[in-house]
């Protein structure tokens, strides 16, 4: 019986030399699996208007219909945001909109909204671009406690929306909104 094993043509050393590359390949595959990030894990899909970006950046295109003196956008999740770069681009405006402003509002509980920053004056005419940046108040090296407020926020809450208002208005002001949250 021992003769058969030795007569197979492969000695112990030959079998070991064939197994070593296979073992090395297996170890490399295992190491790659453990080290590489899980980029293809199944995650819940974000809202259709929210486009997650790498390094904590979220691009949003909140919806709004402006057909009167005031309107409010859809809300965007902003829990980890510290700044927002905002662009309102008006399409073909019907009628005249005067003394228009946009106010950012944020909510810590998803229900009650507080003004965030000052209202921004915008021009609501055909083809105009209005861009601005919101930056939450930065603390110092020590703990900073703000005064309590029932109307104003100093940082982004769990959701943020924008309200549009004008002193006089036309019949329609289509607008495309793009916001980059970081």
C-alpha positions in Angstrom: 0.0 0.0 0.0 2.8 2.4 0.8 4.3 1.6 -2.7 1.2 3.0 -4.4 1.4 6.4 -2.7 5.1 6.7 -3.5 4.5 5.4 -7.0 2.0 8.2 -7.8 4.9 10.3 -9.2 4.6 13.1 -6.7 6.8 13.1 -3.6 5.9 15.0 -0.4 8.1 18.0 -1.5 6.5 18.1 -5.0 3.0 18.2 -3.5 4.1 20.9 -1.0 5.5 23.0 -3.8 2.3 22.9 -5.7 0.1 23.7 -2.7 2.2 26.7 -1.6 1.0 29.0 -4.6 -2.6 27.9 -4.0 -2.3 28.7 -0.3 -0.7 32.1 -1.1 -3.5 33.0 -3.5 -6.1 32.0 -0.9 -4.5 34.2 1.7 -4.2 37.1 -0.7 -7.9 36.9 -1.5 -8.9 36.7 2.1 -6.7 39.7 3.0 -8.2 41.7 0.1 -11.7 40.9 1.3 -10.9 42.0 4.8 -9.1 45.2 3.8 -11.2 46.6 1.0 -14.2 48.8 1.9 -17.7 47.4 1.6 -18.6 49.6 -1.3 -21.5 47.4 -2.6 -23.5 46.9 0.6 -27.2 47.2 0.1 -28.5 50.5 1.6 -31.8 52.3 1.6 -32.2 54.6 -1.4 -32.2 58.3 -0.6 -35.0 60.5 -1.7 -35.1 61.1 -5.5 -33.9 64.7 -5.1 -30.9 63.9 -2.8 -27.6 62.7 -4.3 -25.1 61.5 -1.7 -21.5 62.4 -2.5 -18.3 61.2 -0.9 -16.7 62.8 2.1 -20.0 63.9 3.7 -21.2 66.0 0.7 -24.9 65.9 -0.3 -26.2 67.5 -3.4 -29.9 68.4 -3.3 -32.5 69.8 -5.8 -35.5 70.6 -3.5 -38.8 71.1 -5.3 -40.9 74.3 -5.1 -43.8 75.8 -7.0 -44.0 79.6 -7.0 -47.4 80.9 -8.1 -48.1 83.4 -5.4 -46.4 85.7 -2.9 -45.0 82.9 -0.8 -43.8 79.3 -1.3 -41.8 76.7 0.6 -39.4 74.0 -0.8 -39.4 70.4 0.1 -37.1 69.6 3.1 -33.7 68.0 2.9 -32.0 65.9 5.6 -29.1 68.0 6.9 -28.1 66.4 10.2 -24.3 66.3 9.4 -24.2 69.6 7.4 -22.1 72.5 8.5 -22.5 74.7 5.4 -24.7 74.9 2.3 -23.9 76.5 -1.1 -27.2 77.5 -2.6 -28.1 78.4 -6.2 -31.6 79.5 -7.4 -31.9 79.7 -11.1 -35.1 81.3 -12.5 -36.6 80.1 -15.8 -39.2 82.1 -17.8 -40.9 84.3 -15.2 -44.5 85.4 -15.9 -45.4 88.7 -14.4 -43.4 90.9 -12.1 -42.0 89.7 -8.7 -40.6 92.5 -6.5 -38.8 92.7 -3.2 -38.2 88.9 -3.1 -36.3 87.1 -0.4 -35.4 83.5 0.5 -35.1 82.4 4.1 -33.5 79.1 5.2 -35.3 77.3 7.9 -34.1 74.3 9.8 -35.8 71.8 12.2 -34.3 69.9 15.0 -37.4 67.7 15.5 -38.7 67.5 11.9 -41.8 69.5 12.8 -40.9 72.9 14.2 -38.8 75.1 11.9 -36.5 78.0 13.0 -35.0 80.6 10.8 -31.4 79.9 9.9 -29.3 82.9 9.0 -30.8 86.1 7.5 -33.2 86.3 4.6 -31.3 86.6 1.3 -32.6 89.1 -1.3 -33.1 87.4 -4.7 -34.0 88.7 -8.1 -36.9 86.8 -9.6 -36.7 87.6 -13.3 -36.2 85.4 -16.4 -32.8 83.8 -16.5 -31.3 85.2 -13.3 -29.0 83.2 -11.0 -28.9 83.9 -7.3 -26.2 82.2 -5.3 -25.2 82.3 -1.6 -23.6 80.3 1.2 -24.9 79.4 4.6 -22.3 78.6 7.2 -23.3 77.5 10.7 -21.8 79.4 13.6 -18.5 77.9 14.5 -17.5 77.4 18.1 -14.2 78.2 19.6 -11.7 76.0 21.4 -14.0 76.0 24.4 -17.7 75.2 24.8 -20.0 78.0 23.5 -23.5 78.2 24.7 -25.9 80.4 22.7 -28.9 82.2 24.1 -32.1 80.2 23.8 -34.3 81.2 20.9 -37.8 80.2 19.7 -37.2 81.8 16.2 -33.6 81.4 15.2 -31.1 78.5 14.8 -27.3 78.7 14.9 -26.7 75.4 13.2 -28.3 72.9 10.8 -31.0 70.6 12.2 -32.1 67.2 11.0 -33.9 68.8 8.0 -33.7 72.2 6.2 -36.0 74.0 3.8 -36.2 77.4 2.1 -39.2 79.8 2.1 -39.6 82.3 -0.8 -41.6 85.5 -0.4 -42.2 88.7 -2.4 -44.1 91.9 -1.7 -45.8 91.7 -5.1 -46.0 88.8 -7.6 -46.9 87.7 -11.1 -48.4 84.4 -12.2 -45.5 82.0 -12.2 -41.8 81.9 -11.4 -40.3 78.6 -12.3 -37.0 78.0 -10.5 -34.4 75.3 -10.4 -32.7 75.0 -7.0 -29.3 73.3 -6.4 -27.9 73.0 -2.9 -24.5 71.4 -1.9 -24.4 70.5 1.8 -21.1 69.8 3.5 
